[in-house]
């Protein structure tokens, strides 16, 4: 009992003394009379404090890491999901911009030809022997079989099968594809026939065969073709660009003449296409073809040595011997 009372008295005295010393030291500042005692205390207890901190800090950090790990993992996962969302959004924005540009060009071509169209996306390619693609528009969008399919570049093919929300398109490159075509300028007509999948590695534009009905008809490399149009405008409407003549077979004395045409369309990279659901009121002829590129003017050839160049007048040649002597009169 006495020990307890004495201990309390001693503890109270020590607390009062400590408070008094703290007050005196605080008010004294740098000139405190207890500055020496404070320095001695720092010298004695400072190393002990640093050693204990060196031991306790890693333990504390480890405990913090253990307790905070789930929260940090959730934060890292959230940041990763946010980054992926931003990457997907950026990729989608780029894709949308590309599709918008294609659709813009497609609407321009349709406007030039007077075609009423339904735009669609190519969603898959045929896996069988036929050259086909599937588009994401069908009978629900007013699409029927034997309708012309085009892209912003030119003729793609024709619709062969239709479902409620999808349709199958037979490409112009298929061996079973036969398309009435007409040469620009000369207006000579013939049949364009697909050659299958051979050569599709060359940018997806394998040359297709064009047989002129007149073996003596004039044709030259660089001429372009458009669709002639079918009876009743099914399956092909007139005026859709097909391609450019790449080479011509030598005449063989037959009834027809064969040329090979490089299509305007890249068939291995089809994306946005259009189905022509209503033909033009009149044949657009060559209106949908892009403008013919203007050939660059070659530079003038250098003038031969001694001859006057362009813009220069020929003058009298000078001679060191002076003017030529006049002929002597005949006696």
Buried (B, 14 or more C-beta within 10 A) or exposed (E): EEEEEEEEEEEEEEEEEEEEBEEEBEEEEEEBEBEEEEEEEEEEEEEEEEEEEEEEEEEEEEEEEEEEEEEEEEEEEEEEEEEEEEEEEEEEEEEEEEBEEBBEBBBEBBEBBBBEBBBBBBEEEBEEEBBBBBBBBBBEBEBEBBBBBBBBBBBBBBBBEBEEEBBBBBBBBBBEBBBBBBBBEEEBBBBBBBBBBEBBEEEBBBBBBBBBEEBEBEBEEEBBBBBBBBEEBBBBBBBBBBBBBBEBEEEEEEEBBBBBBBBBBBBBEBBBBBBBBBBBEEBBBBEBBEEEEEEEEEEEEEEEEEEEEEEEEEEEEEEEEEEEEEEEEEE
